Amino acid sequence: MTRPHLPTLTAMQCFEASARHLSFTRAAVELSLTQSAVSKQVAQLETVLQHPLFRRVRKRLQVTPEGSLYLTEVRNILAKVEMSTRYMQSYGGQSEVLNVTTLPTFGARWLIPRINGYRFRHPNVYLNIANRVEPFDLEKERVDVAFFFGHGAWPKAECLKLLDEEMVAVCAPSIVPEGGITHALELTQLVLLQSATRPDAWHLWFEAQGAYTEYSYHGPRFDTFYMALRAARAGCGVALVPRFLAEEELLAGQLMIPWSFSSTSRDAYYLAYPECKADMAKVKGFVEWIVEHLETPPQASGGTCSSPV
């Protein structure tokens, strides 16, 4: 089936380079093409899209609003093509890529310390780690291993439980009243920082103590626990987070637990991998490594993480 109205990758590359440099000439140098060739490719792209991508102002280029919108899509497309190409280049060779997805804060705080030293045992396996929050299909996305929070089930996948979650309230010591907190509901006076992925977290936490407040859903909302932790450190309010994600700040005295109550979440953190990849050496090796380092991650030292992460 022919697709005559779709632009070429060359045209997209010319547009992306021109937008980055705001110059056809500099884009041409980067792409080893002539200036006229780059200009022609962009013009053809504008014809296909039926929108101008650049304005010419005083012999300089300016990206149009339509161009800015399309530029975001083009960069995503080019990045995906590059990743797919590198994946196939490594397929079946001496070096292999292991595609891993993780929740953002979990990946930064729990996973990264535990891959310290991994490359020395598996020097031919290169980790490609990406953040994913929304549900997705493991097979269709070509993901080898996924870390997720849930009830331990994933279609057509093997799931391994890693750890439970203990939720605690944390805040900067500077915002706690001089006499301390004497009742859970007093936390509402300090502003409750909300998590977009756990909209009912505060409600359930108060409910577990037999307390109720109309403010359990009120307060600034953040996409990740990391952002909520940063806001808590800055004194913006109280964050309700998994304790293991806040250990770094708690140990450093940057955060404290103003009210000692904690609750265990109904769900837990899991590692998942497609059933069809269960016997793949790179997957088995990575799962074994994670199991070995569940309890205590290796001590941090320079230059030991596998690249790229």
Secondary structure, 3 states (H helix, E strand, C coil): CCCCCCCCHHHHHHHHHHHHHCCHHHHHHHHCCCHHHHHHHHHHHHHHHCCCCEEEECCEEEECHHHHHHHHHHHHHHHHHHHHHHHHHHCCCCCEEEEEEECHHHHHHHHHHHCECHHHHCCCEEEEEEECCCCCCCCCCCCCEEEEEECCCCCCEEEEEEEEEEEEEEECHHHCCCCCCCCHHHHHHHCEEEECCCCCHHHHHHHCCCCCCCCCCCCCEECCHHHHHHHHHCCCCEEEEEHHHHHHHHHHCCCECCCCCCEEEEEEEEEEEEHHHCCCHHHHHHHHHHHHCCCCCCCCCCCCECCCC
